[in-house]
Amino acid sequence: MSERKVINKYYPPDYDPAKVAKVKKPIKTGFAALPTVRLMIPFSMKCTKCLEYIARMKKFNARKETTKETYLGAKIYRFYLKCPQCYNEITFKTNPKDGNYLPDKGCIKLYESALEPSVEAQSKVESMDDILERLENEDKEDKNYKEEQKLRAKNSGMLPAPKLKDQEGDLMENMEARLDQQQHEQDVMDQLEEIQERNARVSANTEANVLQQMRSAVKESQIAVGQRDDEIAKLAFQTKSSAETPVSFRPKPFRVNKPSVLGLKKKGSALGVIVKRKA
């Protein structure tokens, strides 16, 4: 590659740069005059000619055109590219209203995000009847919300929150009203905490009373069972001692016969020998 690099060029002695004919570059017009940009497809699309699917974020060399359309002073651009399968011309435009892109020619969009408004929603214009109906529904919802707030305040025994004045009024009065509202919210929170603590104490006392009653009932039942057992034992011992057994069933006394000295002498036992020696 180093041989191809030319640092110095040879100029002959009779070289006259004024005599060299200058070739003008042809002026590009129309589609060829559009600048080429490198971009990625902003949405998944399908070619209408060959039904080729083109994935989102695929890179293309496209031509950029500034259209005459504007939205609130923002220019709308159109991009031209070729289908990679059939070389059909595909165009899409910017949509500054929704911050997105819209297909223009030669392609269709495969899906619509839930955050993007649909084509029907974009084309639909709200009529006067729709506006009146929407305002009536909002008014009804506001009234229902205020009634619910009043019912909650009445049931809980709390005062309703102070109302704020219009923004066109005095700023100091609005500030005081906001401070009063904050103070009211703080009082409401304190009341709620006090109610919760009271409910907790009541529940704890009821549980303690129930446990105490159960313990006393168990203790009383144990004492009653012990007394009954003592009475049964006393009655049993009294009947056993007072009852007299009949004579025929009394056992006879056991008599032990002592061995005689003569008998021991006859047998010649050791005891007989000892008795003979003593005699």
Summary of the structure (lengths in Angstrom):
residues: 279
radius of gyration: 57.9
end to end distance: 155.7
largest distance: 186.0
contacts: 506
relative contact order: 0.04
helix: 48%
strand: 17%
